[in-house]
Amino acid sequence: MSRTPEDARPHALVGMHPIARVSLSQVVGLVEALDEVGGEADVASIAQEVEMDLDRIGPIVDAAELLGLLTVNEGDLRVTSLSRKVLQANVRERKAIFRDILQEVPIFRQITEMVRNAGRPVDRKDVLAALAAQVGARQSEDLLRALVYWGRYVELVQYDSNSEAFSLRQPRS
């Protein structure tokens, strides 16, 4: 997926914590609300628009920015061309866009490479250990849940809750 300079993510996807605390639907909902008011607004106005306090909307803004769906400059939010693509896409296209984005997030990339290199499903405890090495034990459980939730939605990973094992998934064409 080629990106214009507007789509470049300013934080180079350093962290992942915002993703662990929000859902894709919250991120898309924020982008939709921002788009409905012309694509640009201050965070306080959008928080009021979506009836959320600033503490709750903060992680959603962080996740949307991390994913390149909006830019933040001194409290002002602006949609990107990537977010407009997401909003115009059907469900299958949206999943593909998010799959491409998530494959660039370092922790998602690390785990998918771990599973790919193993050539077999990888145990939950091994994934947790890899996550804990990056973000610490406290945050690793949250990231594991995000990996399962976001990864399943975009058809990037499969998680079998009976065997507690991760494997890669081939997206439907």
Secondary structure, 3 states (H helix, E strand, C coil): CCCCHHHCCCCCCCCCHHHHCCCHHHHHHHHHHHHHCCCEEEHHHHHHHCCCCHHHHHHHHHHHHHCCCEEEECCEEEECHHHHHHHHCCHHHHHHHHHHHHCCCHHHHHHHHHHHHHCCCEEHHHHHHHHHHHHCHHHHHHHHHHHHHHHHHCCCEEEECCCCEEEECCCCC
